Amino acid sequence: MTERLTTRHGATLTSTGLRNPEEVVELWTDAQGDWTMVIAYASGTSCIVAMGEHWATRLPQDPA
């Protein structure tokens, strides 16, 4: 999955998060704003769960 996302789609791994002890959610984005969300399982397999366009990174806002 990593090779396909990087070589065929020009994507880079932008962020990750632990969904549970057995699953990591990965967000892959490219320079045009296309994005792919992947779940990587502890077993070594992975699955694309969502894709889209126009991804924009936002900085956290100061609550004060």
CYANA upper distance limits for C-alpha pairs under 8 A (distance plus 0.5 A):
  1 MET  CA      5 LEU  CA      6.65
  1 MET  CA     46 SER  CA      7.68
  2 THR  CA      6 THR  CA      6.62
  3 GLU  CA      7 THR  CA      6.29
  3 GLU  CA      8 ARG  CA      8.26
  4 ARG  CA      8 ARG  CA      5.79
  4 ARG  CA      9 HIS  CA      7.41
  5 LEU  CA      9 HIS  CA      5.59
  5 LEU  CA     10 GLY  CA      6.89
  5 LEU  CA     11 ALA  CA      5.94
  5 LEU  CA     12 THR  CA      8.02
  5 LEU  CA     28 TRP  CA      8.24
  6 THR  CA     10 GLY  CA      5.19
  6 THR  CA     11 ALA  CA      5.32
  6 THR  CA     12 THR  CA      6.69
  7 THR  CA     11 ALA  CA      8.23
  9 HIS  CA     30 ASP  CA      7.93
 10 GLY  CA     30 ASP  CA      6.38
 10 GLY  CA     31 ALA  CA      8.37
 11 ALA  CA     28 TRP  CA      6.27
 11 ALA  CA     29 THR  CA      5.54
 11 ALA  CA     30 ASP  CA      4.83
 11 ALA  CA     31 ALA  CA      8.11
 11 ALA  CA     35 TRP  CA      8.43
 12 THR  CA     28 TRP  CA      5.85
 12 THR  CA     29 THR  CA      6.12
 12 THR  CA     30 ASP  CA      6.79
 13 LEU  CA     26 GLU  CA      7.44
 13 LEU  CA     27 LEU  CA      6.52
 13 LEU  CA     28 TRP  CA      4.97
 13 LEU  CA     29 THR  CA      7.16
 14 THR  CA     26 GLU  CA      8.12
 14 THR  CA     27 LEU  CA      6.09
 14 THR  CA     28 TRP  CA      5.91
 14 THR  CA     29 THR  CA      6.79
 15 SER  CA     26 GLU  CA      6.45
 15 SER  CA     27 LEU  CA      5.77
 15 SER  CA     28 TRP  CA      7.81
 16 THR  CA     24 VAL  CA      7.22
 16 THR  CA     25 VAL  CA      6.00
 16 THR  CA     26 GLU  CA      4.99
 16 THR  CA     27 LEU  CA      6.73
 17 GLY  CA     24 VAL  CA      6.18
 17 GLY  CA     25 VAL  CA      5.67
 17 GLY  CA     26 GLU  CA      7.18
 18 LEU  CA     23 GLU  CA      6.78
 18 LEU  CA     24 VAL  CA      5.10
 18 LEU  CA     25 VAL  CA      6.69
 19 ARG  CA     23 GLU  CA      5.90
 19 ARG  CA     24 VAL  CA      6.03
 19 ARG  CA     25 VAL  CA      6.81
 20 ASN  CA     24 VAL  CA      7.70
 22 GLU  CA     41 TYR  CA      6.26
 22 GLU  CA     42 ALA  CA      5.52
 23 GLU  CA     39 ILE  CA      6.87
 23 GLU  CA     40 ALA  CA      6.15
 23 GLU  CA     41 TYR  CA      5.15
 23 GLU  CA     42 ALA  CA      6.70
 24 VAL  CA     39 ILE  CA      6.14
 24 VAL  CA     40 ALA  CA      5.65
 24 VAL  CA     41 TYR  CA      7.04
 25 VAL  CA     37 MET  CA      7.49
 25 VAL  CA     38 VAL  CA      6.27
 25 VAL  CA     39 ILE  CA      5.08
 25 VAL  CA     40 ALA  CA      6.85
 26 GLU  CA     37 MET  CA      6.21
 26 GLU  CA     38 VAL  CA      5.56
 26 GLU  CA     39 ILE  CA      6.67
 26 GLU  CA     40 ALA  CA      7.80
 27 LEU  CA     35 TRP  CA      7.48
 27 LEU  CA     36 THR  CA      6.41
 27 LEU  CA     37 MET  CA      5.22
 27 LEU  CA     38 VAL  CA      6.96
 28 TRP  CA     35 TRP  CA      6.04
 28 TRP  CA     36 THR  CA      5.61
 28 TRP  CA     37 MET  CA      6.84
 28 TRP  CA     38 VAL  CA      8.30
 29 THR  CA     33 GLY  CA      6.79
 29 THR  CA     34 ASP  CA      6.19
 29 THR  CA     35 TRP  CA      4.86
 29 THR  CA     36 THR  CA      6.97
 29 THR  CA     55 TRP  CA      7.92
 30 ASP  CA     34 ASP  CA      6.08
 30 ASP  CA     35 TRP  CA      7.13
 32 GLN  CA     54 HIS  CA      7.92
 33 GLY  CA     53 GLU  CA      6.15
 33 GLY  CA     54 HIS  CA      5.01
 33 GLY  CA     55 TRP  CA      5.24
 33 GLY  CA     56 ALA  CA      7.50
 34 ASP  CA     51 MET  CA      8.11
 34 ASP  CA     52 GLY  CA      6.29
 34 ASP  CA     53 GLU  CA      4.71
 34 ASP  CA     54 HIS  CA      6.39
 34 ASP  CA     55 TRP  CA      6.70
 35 TRP  CA     51 MET  CA      6.12
 35 TRP  CA     52 GLY  CA      5.85
 35 TRP  CA     53 GLU  CA      6.47
 35 TRP  CA     54 HIS  CA      8.23
 35 TRP  CA     55 TRP  CA      6.77
 36 THR  CA     48 ILE  CA      7.49
 36 THR  CA     49 VAL  CA      8.34
 36 THR  CA     50 ALA  CA      6.42
 36 THR  CA     51 MET  CA      4.90
 36 THR  CA     52 GLY  CA      7.14
 37 MET  CA     48 ILE  CA      6.40
 37 MET  CA     49 VAL  CA      6.24
 37 MET  CA     50 ALA  CA      5.64
 37 MET  CA     51 MET  CA      6.70
 38 VAL  CA     46 SER  CA      7.17
 38 VAL  CA     47 CYS  CA      6.00
 38 VAL  CA     48 ILE  CA      4.89
 38 VAL  CA     49 VAL  CA      6.17
 38 VAL  CA     50 ALA  CA      7.78
 39 ILE  CA     46 SER  CA      6.00
 39 ILE  CA     47 CYS  CA      5.87
 39 ILE  CA     48 ILE  CA      6.98
 39 ILE  CA     49 VAL  CA      7.39
 40 ALA  CA     44 GLY  CA      7.46
 40 ALA  CA     45 THR  CA      6.62
 40 ALA  CA     46 SER  CA      4.74
 40 ALA  CA     47 CYS  CA      7.13
 41 TYR  CA     45 THR  CA      5.98
 41 TYR  CA     46 SER  CA      6.27
